[in-house]
Amino acid sequence: MKKGSIALYKRMLVYLTVYWQWFLLSILLSFFVVNFEALSLWFGASLIQTLFEPANASMVRPEFSINNINELLKYWTYQAIKRDSPFESLKVVCGLMAVTFFLKNLLIYIKALVMAKLNLVIVRDMRNQLFDHVLRLPVSYYDRTKSGNIISIILNDVQSINASMTGTFDKLFVEPMRLIFFIAMLFIINAKLTLAVFIIFPVLGYCIGAIGKSVRRRSKRSLEYMAGLISILHETIGGVRVVKMFNMNNKENTKFQNENDRFIHHSYKSTTIGAISSPLTESLGVVVVIILLWYGGREVLANGTFRAEDFVRFLIFLFSTFTPLKALGAINNTLQRGFAAAERVFDVLDQSEERLIFLKPENVPVFNKGIKLSGVGFKYPGTEKAVLQDINFSIDKGSIVALVGSSGAGKSTILDLLPRFYDINSGSITIDGRDIREIDLAGLRELFGIVSQETVLFNDTVYNNIIYGMPNASKEQVISAANAANALEFIEKMPEGLDTIIGERGVMLSGGQRQRLSIARALLRNPPVLILDEATSALDTESERLVQAAINNLIENRTALVVAHRLSTIRHADLIIVLESGKIVEKGTHEELIALNKKYKYFYDIQFASSAIEAAT
């Protein structure tokens, strides 16, 4: 493996070392498996002597030396199996072979259970760590990354890493152990013939390495196309109503099929290249075996210097080396697929996290005076254009401040800066004179409650959606919050009331009902500062009336920063700020801005005219 691959593999093994006891047990079981396998092969070769040449079996113990190890092993074998008749000796050989095969396979089964346990706990730990890390990544990461790609990494890539790790680390010990053991036996039986075997090893190594490199490259592409497939699925299923309404079934189907075809194409290429490894290894090995058969057979038939029993035993062990050789070739391909997945997983894990720790009450900042933005400038990461320039205003405690402007003026960006979803590039944002960059992130966000145009609800009960963020709230508090949010009436009409499952993203509810549940959740949390981002812009008139009434209950005696689409909802704001191209162009009360007769008056007149037309029709 190359240096980069070794570094990746070390990082992968960190998850395995936590359960080192289980892995050590697996290695120990593997050691016994190899030994019993070798014993069964050795006893199998002893059939030649037992059946055909029992009289030639050496019953004199040879002196110990390197050259005599083969004879010494054969002597001990004969001592173990030698009986009064060949038939009795045959029974002993068959019995020993049966016992060794049974024990080998029993240990293989136990080892498989151990590795299955390792496999499951490692997948669990890796996914848990990755999911926890993903939740700690800044909002900027989500803005530039497809959600389908994140899902694919957590589900598919982690599985690929685990298959690579648990499927190879055990074999990286077992297969070389088997290979070394078998080759050692070959040297013991006939060193000259064994040396000839090593001629093929460098060729095999080069072929396996070249194939593995190509498999890794194509596996990474396959994973990327799988992420693309999941992204298309996520977007299409999430927006299925739009797809159906615009009759875009065929277009979405074509897009999915094209991406799926690309995934299949690269997966097949990866499999095609990987599949050649095993037959190539075996074919090269067979060439060597044919040469050895010719040479070894001549030694047995012509010179008599190589006994038939030794030659058969040599061939048995030689053919047995093919299995670990083929396995090592397959291991390399599996490793390369795992490395391709590991690069993507560790790329996510190497992303800088937000400095977000568990919330401690003492870390929640004091909020007695207000929030101040001084000379704030901001541009999104990776871009050159400034989104906000020299923003200056204050939000006094208990006041309502509204942001108004055209689409793209920077209103929602300001809302993202307060809870530090993004950090400013210049200037400062302070709470009671303290820079928010010096405040604990979890404590800072505890100050804010958010109700946005895009309501986020979960596939859970109404009750659990309301208490999200406040798990210890009582049922009475939940009912009170729902009532204040004008949500209790429709909740009581639902089949199971508060215990009704509302579907993914609250799909079982209307837009106004979803928004009122979101307001109930904010009311229950009772945050010092509320952020309202065009909370009524997507609602019909009746829903808007109910939601606006709920919002009025929500912001009563509370500090609020509001982005409003309908100016009628912010007429009573203490301060209205008009933004244009990332700059403040006007600020004041509703009356002051109307009297100023500039941008705000223009917006107001447009909406007033539209309302008058609607009323007339």
Buried (B, 14 or more C-beta within 10 A) or exposed (E): BEEEBEEBBEBBEEBBEEBEEBBEBBBEBBBBBBBBBBBBBBBBBBBBBBEEEBEEBEEEEBEEEEEBBBBBBBBEBBEEBBBEEBEEBBBBBBEBBEBBBEBBEBBBEBBEEBBEBBBEBBBEBBBEBBEEBBEBBBEBBEEEBBBBBBBBBBEBBBBBBBBBBBBBBBBBBBBBBBBEBBBBBBBBBBEEBBEBBEEBEEEBEEBBBEBBBBBBBBBBBBBBBBBBBBBBBBBBEBBEEEBEEEEBEEEBEEBBEEBBEBBEBBBEBBBEBBBBBBEBBBEBBEEBBEBBEEEBBEBBEEEEEBBBBBBBBBBBBBBBBBBBBBBBBBBBBBBBBBBBBBBBBBEBBEBEBBEBEEBEEEBBBEBEEBBBBBEBBBBBEEEEEBBBBBBEBBBBBEBBBBBBBEEEBBBBBBBBBBBBBBBBBBBEBBBEEBEBBEBBBBBBBBBBBBBBBEBEBBBBBBBBBBBBEBEEBEEEBBBBBBBBBBBBEBBEEBEEEBEBBBEEBBEBBEBBBBBBBBBBBBBBBEBBBBBBBBBBEBBEEEBBBBBBBBBEBBBEEBBBBBBBBBBEBBBEBBBBBBBBBBBBBBBBBBEEBBEBEEBBBEBBEEBEEEEEEEEEE
